[in-house]
Amino acid sequence: MESKTNFIKQQLAEKGIYDYTEEDIKFLKIEMIDAMHYGKKDKYEAFEDAFYIWKRRRRNERDKV
């Protein structure tokens, strides 16, 4: 079974996103775990939820500058 980190990197690559940091990976991993634990979702649904939150967070940080 692949690690969550590799899974996240693969999913980001499929979306054409390569400009991320290890902090971004850590954030996505935590959000995925929350979605899988509390939302009873599989890893693909959990990634989509985490990705949405991460994308919105990045956009908000960029807009602050």
C-alpha positions, -999 to +999 in steps of 0.1 A: +000+000+000+013+034-010+020+060+017-003+090+020+025+113+010+031+095-023-007+094-029-010+131-023+019+139-046+005+116-073-030+133-070-014+168-072+006+157-103-026+145-119-041+179-114-010+195-129+002+211-096+040+208-089+046+240-069+040+228-034+060+226-002+064+199+024+042+221+046+014+218+019+018+180+019+015+179+057-016+201+056-032+179+029-024+148+049-039+161+081-071+173+062-073+139+045-070+120+078-098+142+093-121+136+063-114+099+064-120+097+101-149+120+107-165+119+073-160+081+068-147+088+032-123+068+011-089+083+002-100+098-031-130+116-016-109+127+014-082+140-010-108+161-029-121+176+003-086+183+015-076+197-019-105+221-019-096+234+015-059+237+006-067+255-026-090+280-009-064+286+018-036+292-008-059+317-026-067+335+006-030+338+015-021+350-020-049+377-019-036+390+014-003+401-002 
